[in-house]
Amino acid sequence: MELIEITGTHIELTDPIKKYVEEKLGPVAKICEKFEPCDVQVEVGKTKPNQAKGDIYRAEFNLSIPGTKLRAEAIMDDLYAAIDKGTDELRRQVKDYKEKLQDADRVSMETTILEHEEVLDDYEDEDLVNED
């Protein structure tokens, strides 16, 4: 997984913030290994430039995986908590997507097996008819 860009909105994007985002994306990157190429764009910052109280920090993650795009957003009263919550949500979405693909593969394989069994049954039935 490639981190394409990290942008800051209404805040100065410091090296510790960048490092923290990269660190929190590590588990997501491990899950995405089979989905190469995939990339993520991150935006962190304040929701409004002069807001002083309430949920003022926002973290947004946009992940492009072949076949889909996933988006997670978190708004909290602490920037690092918003990053934590956003990456947790993104990781959950990637896991769900991976399970969905595995289920589709399983159904496809079962369908293929059933189709082959039907062909074999038809073939065996034809052989029995031809023997008479």
C-alpha positions as CSV (number, residue, x, y, z in Angstrom):
1,M,0.0,0.0,0.0
2,E,1.3,3.4,-1.0
3,L,0.6,6.5,1.1
4,I,0.1,9.0,-1.7
5,E,-0.4,12.1,0.3
6,I,-1.1,13.5,3.8
7,T,-2.7,16.9,3.9
8,G,-3.5,19.2,6.8
9,T,-6.5,21.4,6.9
10,H,-6.4,24.4,9.1
11,I,-3.4,23.0,11.0
12,E,0.3,22.8,10.5
13,L,1.1,19.2,9.4
14,T,4.1,18.3,11.6
15,D,6.5,15.4,11.3
16,P,5.1,13.7,14.4
17,I,1.6,13.9,13.0
18,K,2.8,12.4,9.7
19,K,4.7,9.7,11.5
20,Y,1.7,8.8,13.7
21,V,-0.6,8.5,10.6
22,E,1.9,6.2,8.9
23,E,2.2,4.1,12.0
24,K,-1.5,3.7,12.3
25,L,-1.8,2.7,8.7
26,G,0.6,-0.2,9.2
27,P,-2.0,-2.8,10.1
28,V,-4.2,-1.7,7.2
29,A,-1.2,-2.0,4.8
30,K,-0.7,-5.6,6.0
31,I,-4.3,-6.5,5.2
32,C,-4.0,-4.8,1.8
33,E,-0.9,-6.8,0.7
34,K,-3.0,-9.0,-1.7
35,F,-4.8,-6.0,-3.2
36,E,-1.8,-4.5,-4.9
37,P,-1.7,-1.9,-6.3
38,C,-3.6,0.2,-3.7
39,D,-3.0,3.6,-2.4
40,V,-4.3,5.9,0.4
41,Q,-4.8,9.6,0.7
42,V,-5.2,11.1,4.2
43,E,-6.5,14.5,5.3
44,V,-6.2,15.6,8.9
45,G,-7.0,18.8,10.6
46,K,-9.6,21.0,12.2
47,T,-13.2,21.1,10.9
48,K,-13.3,24.9,11.2
49,P,-10.4,27.3,11.4
50,N,-11.4,29.1,14.6
51,Q,-13.5,26.5,16.5
52,A,-12.3,26.1,20.1
53,K,-14.7,23.6,21.7
54,G,-16.3,20.3,20.8
55,D,-15.4,17.8,18.1
56,I,-13.0,20.0,16.2
57,Y,-10.4,17.5,14.7
58,R,-11.1,15.4,11.7
59,A,-9.2,12.5,10.0
60,E,-10.3,11.3,6.6
61,F,-8.9,8.3,4.7
62,N,-9.5,7.4,1.1
63,L,-8.2,4.0,0.0
64,S,-8.2,2.8,-3.6
65,I,-8.1,-0.9,-4.0
66,P,-8.5,-2.6,-7.4
67,G,-12.3,-3.0,-7.7
68,T,-13.4,-0.5,-5.1
69,K,-12.7,2.6,-3.1
70,L,-13.1,2.7,0.7
71,R,-13.5,5.9,2.7
72,A,-13.4,6.4,6.5
73,E,-13.8,9.6,8.5
74,A,-13.7,10.4,12.1
75,I,-14.4,13.6,14.0
76,M,-13.2,13.9,17.6
77,D,-12.0,16.4,20.2
78,D,-8.4,15.2,19.8
79,L,-6.5,14.8,16.6
80,Y,-4.8,11.6,17.5
81,A,-8.1,10.1,18.7
82,A,-9.6,11.0,15.3
83,I,-6.7,9.3,13.5
84,D,-7.1,6.2,15.7
85,K,-10.8,6.0,15.1
86,G,-10.5,6.6,11.3
87,T,-7.8,4.0,10.8
88,D,-9.8,1.5,12.9
89,E,-12.8,2.1,10.7
90,L,-10.7,1.8,7.5
91,R,-9.2,-1.5,8.8
92,R,-12.8,-2.9,9.5
93,Q,-13.9,-1.9,6.0
94,V,-10.9,-3.6,4.3
95,K,-11.5,-6.8,6.3
96,D,-15.2,-6.8,5.3
97,Y,-14.3,-6.3,1.7
98,K,-11.8,-9.1,1.9
99,E,-14.4,-11.4,3.4
100,K,-16.9,-10.4,0.8
101,L,-14.4,-11.4,-2.0
102,Q,-13.6,-14.7,-0.3
103,D,-17.3,-15.5,0.0
104,A,-17.8,-14.7,-3.7
105,D,-14.9,-17.0,-4.6
106,R,-16.3,-19.8,-2.4
107,V,-19.7,-19.5,-4.0
108,S,-18.1,-19.4,-7.5
109,M,-16.1,-22.5,-6.7
110,E,-19.2,-24.3,-5.4
111,T,-21.2,-23.4,-8.5
112,T,-18.4,-24.7,-10.7
113,I,-18.2,-28.0,-8.8
114,L,-22.0,-28.4,-9.1
115,E,-21.9,-27.7,-12.8
116,H,-19.2,-30.3,-13.3
117,E,-21.1,-32.8,-11.3
118,E,-24.2,-32.2,-13.4
119,V,-22.2,-32.7,-16.6
120,L,-20.7,-35.9,-15.2
121,D,-24.2,-37.1,-14.2
122,D,-25.5,-36.3,-17.7
123,Y,-22.5,-38.1,-19.2
124,E,-23.1,-41.2,-17.1
125,D,-26.8,-41.2,-17.9
126,E,-26.0,-41.1,-21.6
127,D,-23.6,-44.0,-21.2
128,L,-26.3,-46.1,-19.5
129,V,-28.8,-45.3,-22.3
130,N,-26.3,-46.1,-25.0
131,E,-25.4,-49.5,-23.4
132,D,-29.1,-50.7,-23.6
